[in-house]
Amino acid sequence: MTKTLVLLAITLQICYNKMNFYASARLTGGIRKRKGTERMSMKRIVCLLIICCLAAGAVLTAGGVSFVPVRASLAEEAEEVPDGDDSEASQLEEAEEDEAGEGDDSEPVPVDMMEEDEVEEEIQDARILQYGDSGDDVLDLQNRLKDLKYYTGNLSGNFKEGTREAVKAFQKDFDLEVSGVADIQTQSLLFSVRYRPLRYGSAGEDVKNLQTRLTELGYYKGKISGNFLEATQKAVEAFQEKNGLDTDGIADTETQNALYAGSAVGKDDKKAAAGAVPTPVPDLSGFLVDENETDGGVRVADGDTAFTKKLKNGSSGKLVKQLQQRMADLGYYDGPVSGNFMRNTTRAVKKIQEQNAVKATGVVDEETWNLIFNDSRIVLPDATPKPTPEPTPVPFAITVDVANQVTTVYGRDENGEYNVVVRQMLCSTGLKATPSDVGDWVLNGRHANWCYFPKWGSYARYWTRINSSIAFHSVIYYSVSVTNMNTSSYYKLGKRASHGCIRLSVADAKWIYDNVGAGTVVSIVEGMDPDPELRDALKLPKLNEKTQTPVETPEPTAEPDYPAAEKPSMKGTLQENSANETVYWVQRRLAELGFYKGKCSGKFLSGTKKAVKAFQKANGIKQSGVVDQTTLNALWDAIQPIQVALPETTPAPAGAE
C-alpha cells in the first residue's frame, strides 16, 4: 500500500510539472521538438492525470486511508520531538548506541535460564513460520538464527530457502524434527538457548571465542583460527573430562556454559570440578519399601540414579528421557518421552516440587533429582501435599540512590531492621529522559546468567529482574562472550547511562545474582543528599583491555578504630583532601551530632567540609570548614556527659546520736 501511494504521488508530481511546462511554453511561443521526438501532448497529460487521480481514489478508498500532505505530516512529527538541551540529547543518543534495550515494553530475554512457561509467554502470540511467510516475526527469527551463526543471508523479513535451511540446521543440532518449519517448540528453544553446538567442521566467530577461552584455561595451544578441527576437538574433550562432563568433543550448550563460567576448572588446576567425580550412589536402605508394605510407599528406581548435572528448559538427551520416564511412572507426566525438556516437562517438575514443599522452579537440581529418583517418601499427585516449611526472613534489602549513582545492600540488625550496610556499589541508572522506575519493588527471584535484548542486539550478564521493565545486570556486551564487553558502559558506572535498568560491574551484578532472592525489596530513590566521600570510596579500577576484567579488585579498607571516649591528638589542621584516622573520628562525631550523613571514609571531601561549617555555625566558631584545635575541642566537648555537682552533706549537730 505504501509503495503504491508513493508511486502515485510521484506520477502526479510529474504530471503537474508537465502541465507547468506546457503553460510556460505556450506563453513563450509554443513547444519545441527535441531530436525528432514530439513531446507529450496536452491532451495526453490531462488523460494521464485523470487516470492517476481515479486510481489513487480507488486505492485509498479500498484501503481506508485518508490523505495527509507529506509536508504537513513531517511538520507534525517535528512538533512531537520533546524539547531538551543539546548535551542531554547527545547523551541519550550515545547511551542508545550501547544500551541493551532497557526500558522497552517487553522484558529482555534471558538467554540460558528462561523457563519454558516464560518462553511461551514471550511468544504466546507467535505464529508458526514457514516458507513464504514475511513480516517482523520472520525478521526476528532471522536475527536470532544469525546470532547463533545458522543464518548468513539478508535480514529481509522474508522466509525463503536460506531461512528454511537455517531452521533445519538448528533443528538438527537440537534433536528436533527437521522440518524447516519454525513451529512454537522450535521458536521456544531458539529464543532460550545461549549457544549453538560446536563440533568438528564448525567455523566462525564463536569458534574463535571457544578457542580463546580454551587457551586461557590451558587446554588449547593452537592458532585462534575460528576453525573447529582436531586440535580444538581434543581440547574440548580434555576440558569436558576435567570438568565432569560427557567426553564427546562436542561443545554443546552445557559444555559452553561450563567453559565460560567463572568456576571452570583449568587444565593445571589441582582441584577438579565438583561434577568430575561421579556422586556416590546414596545409601537408600532406609528408604526402600519392603515387598509386604502396603502404606503407599514408592519404590525408588533401580540402577544408578546419582545426580550428575542440572536439567532445565532447553536441556536434551538421555538424562531428560530418564527424568520423563520416571515422572511418568510416578503419575506426574503424561507427555512424550522425547528427551527434550520443554513446557510439559517443566510443568511436571514444578508439580512435583509443589507437592513436596520444594521451591517450584521447574529446574531439576540435585535436591529435586534426589527427591524424584531416590526418595521413597515422595508425595504422589493425588496425595496431601507436604506442608510448606516456615519461611525464613528475607536477608537483604536494597536501596538504589539515583543522586549518587550508588546501590547499597542492607542486612538485618539485632532488631530485624535493615540497617547494616553489607555492600555498596557504583551503578548506572536511567538517563533523565529515560529514568529508572522510582519506588519500592519486590523481587520475584527471576534471573539469568546471560540476557539478550532483542530490540538492540545486545547482551548483559547476571540479569536479576526488578519489575517488568527493568533489572539489575552487568555492563553491556556485544555478544555472549566474556571478552566482548562494551567497555564504555563500564567507564560510565557512577553516571546516568541506561534506559531504566540498573547497570553494575560484572562482579557486583554477580553478587546480586548469587545472593539476592525472591521477596527482597528494592527501593529506587531520587533526591538523596550528595555523598562525595562515598563515591570516592567506590572508585572503579581500570580494565585490563585484554581480559576485560578490572586490573585489580581492591579489598575494602577496614574502618579504623573509633575511640569515642578518647580525644584524638592533632598536629596542624584538617581540611579538604586530608585522609587519616582523625578525619574518620571527626566524621563519626559529626554524624553522632546529626551534622553529617555521608560515608565515614576517613577522607575529608566536600561533604565533610559542609558538615564542619554547619557545626561551627551552631557553636559560634568561624565558619571556615577547616578543623583546627578549637573545632576539635568543641567536637569533643559537645557530647561529653554533663557533670552534675552533688549537694554537700549537712554535718550532724553536735551531741546527736
Secondary structure, 3 states (H helix, E strand, C coil): CHHHHHHHHHHHHHHHHHHHHHHHHHHCCCCCCECCECCCCHHHHHHHHHHHHHHHHHHHHHHCCCCCCHHHHHHHHHHCCCCCCHHHHHHHHHHHHHCCCCCCCCCCEECCCCCHHHHHHHCCCCCCECCCCECHHHHHHHHHHHHCCCCCCCCCCECCHHHHHHHHHHHHHCCCCCCCCECHHHHHHHCCCCCCCECCCCECHHHHHHHHHHHHCCCCCCCCCCECCHHHHHHHHHHHHHCCCCCCCCECHHHHHHHHCCCCCCCCCCCCCHHHCCCCCCCCCCCCCCCCCCCCCCCCCCCCCCCCCCECCCCECHHHHHHHHHHHHHCCCCCCCCCECCHHHHHHHHHHHHHCCCCCCCCECHHHHHHHHHCCCCCCCCCCCCCCCCCCCCCEEEEEECCCCEEEEEEECCCCCEEEEEEEEECECECCCCCCCCEEEECCCCEEEEEEECCCCEEEEEEEECCCCCEEEECEECCCCCCCECHHHHHCCCCCCECCCEEECHHHHHHHHHHCCCCCEEEEECCCCCCHHHHHHCCCCCEECCCCEECCCCCCCCCCCCCCCCCCCCCCCECCCCECHHHHHHHHHHHHCCCCCCCCCCECCHHHHHHHHHHHHHCCCCCCCCECHHHHHHHHHHCCCCCCCCCCCCCCCCCCC
